[in-house]
Amino acid sequence: MRMQSFGRTALITGTALTMALGTVSAASAASAAGRPERASATRAAHYFVFTKRQQGFAHRDRIGAFHAQVRLTGRYSRQYPMPWSFQITSKKLRAIARGRAVCTATGLNGHYHDRHVIPVGYVWHSTVKPHRVRKVYALSGTCTFPVQVNGRPGRAYVGFAFHYAINPDSHGVSPKTAGSAVTTTVRFGR
């Protein structure tokens, strides 16, 4: 087996390898591999709570940028729509991309699906609704696209997972958790 280096990631000929440029969990790795993820109390232990004082969430790491928001002041919908966006910002990933990305997202326990074919680096965005108050949800997405490293073709799988809840009755700040509400992964294969 030969390994070709690509910054902090690796490409192994004939074998897929999950490498994290940010934080990786088993849940996000499963999500990035295209396997559905079931939200559970143990996996969703680290989540963000949208409150009247914290109506927006932002996360950025070496892979990309994720943003989400829920309007909870003034006139707002009781379906609590959550517009979100994800962008692959890694210059290294964008440099080896050789085609458009097929991006799919799921959430709301399988009731939300989104699919777009976009250029790598484009701001992928959508809106999730309806939500129930104080229920923990998981939104996950994966973008797959052709890559070429040192003349060798392959595929990149870039994924994210976001755990969150909405509490319009809270006037305070979202409780602090020990981990991140967002995880991102990168995996290369043939």
N, C-alpha and C positions, 0 to 999 in steps of 0.2 A: 504494500500500500504506500503510495507516495502522497506527501502532504505539500500543498502549495500555500504559502503564507499570503495573507491579504490584510495588512495592518494588524488589528486585534482579532480578526476572524480567520478562519481557515477553510480551505477547500480540500476535501479528501476524495480522490478519484474513486468512483464506484460506491462510495459510502456517504450517506447523509450524516451531517454532524450539526448539532445545535450548539451555537456559540452565542453568548450574550454580550452585547456591547453595553447593556444596562443591566438591570436586575432581572433574573429569570426565576420563575417558579414552575412547578410541575404543571399547574393549570395553564399558564401562558404558553408553555412548550407544547402542550396538547392542543391548544388553540391554534398555534402557529403551524402545527402539523396538519391542520384541517380536521381534527377530531373534535366533535362537539364537546363543550365543557358544561358540566352541571354545577350550578352554584350551590355551595354548601356552607354551613356555618364555619367550618374549619378553614376552607379556602378563602372565604370572603371576610376573614377576620380583620383585614386592613381595607377599609373603604372610606370614601369621602361622603359627607352629608351636606347636601345643598340646604342652606338656611337663608333667612332673610338678610343676614349680614354677609353671607358667603354664597353668592349666586353664580359664581364662576369658578372654574378649576382649570389649571394649566400645568403641564408636565413637559419637560424637555430633557433629552439625554443625547448620547452620541448617535442614536439611530434616527430619532425624529422628534416631532412636537405634537402633543395631543392637547386639545382644548374642548371644554364642555361648559354649558351654562343652562340654568333654569331660572326663569323670571318668577319671583315670589313676592314682589311688591307692586302696588298700584293695581291696574286691571290686568289679570293674568288668567290663563286657561286652567281649569280644574283637571285637565288631562295632564298637566305638567310636562309639556313637550320639552325635550332636551336636545337642542342643536349641538352637534359635536363636529370636530374636524381632526384629521390626522395627516401629517405630512412627513415623508421621508426626507430628512435634511442632511443625512450623512453624505458628504462629498465623495467618499470612497465608494459607497453603494451606487450613487448616481453616475460615477465615472465608469463603472463596469457594466452598467445596464445596457442591454442591446435590444430593447423593445419596450412596448407598453406593459403596464402592470394590470393584472386582473385582480381587483380587490373585492372581497366579500366580508360582510359584517353580520353578526347575529346578536340578538339580545332579547330581553323581555321573555326569558324562558322559552325561546324558540318562536315567539310570535312576531319578531322583528327581523327582517332580512334586507340587506342592501347589497347591490353588486354594481360596480362601475369598472370600465376599462379606461385607464388614465395614463398619462405620461408619468414616469418615475420622478417624484419631486413635486407633483401637483398637489394642491390642498384638497384632499378627499373629504367631503362633508355630507352630512345628512341630519335628519331629526328623528329621534325616538319618542314615541308616545303610544298609548297612554300609560301613566305610572300610577301606582298606589302609594299613598303616604306611608313613610317609615319602613317600607319593604326594601331589602337589599337586592340590587340587580347587578348583573354582569353584562358588559358590552365587550365583545371581542371581534377582532378583525384580522384578516391576513391578506397581504398583497404578494403575488407571485409574478416573477418576470424573468426573462432570459438574461444571462450575464456571460461575460467572457473575461477570463483571467489568464494572462500569459498565453494567449492563443487557444485556450481550452474553453469550450462552451459548457454551460451549466444553467442551473436555475437558482434563484434566490427566493426565499420565503421570509417575509418580514411580517411580524405579528405584534398585536397589542392586546391587552386585556385591561378593562377599567371596571372597578367595583364601586358602587355608589348607592346612596339612598336619598330621598327627598323628604324634608321635614319643614313644611311651611309654618308650623306652629311655633317653631323655635326662633327666638329673637337673638340668640347667642351665636357664637362661632362654632363651627363644626368641631366635634371632639377630636383630640389628637390621637393618632394610632401609632403603633410601633413600626409599621412598615409603610410602603408606598401603595397608593390606591391604583397605580398604573404600573404594569410590567410590559417590557418590550423584548422581542427576541429576533434573532436572525439565524436562519438555517440555510445551508447550501446543499444542493443535490444535483443529480443529472436530469 
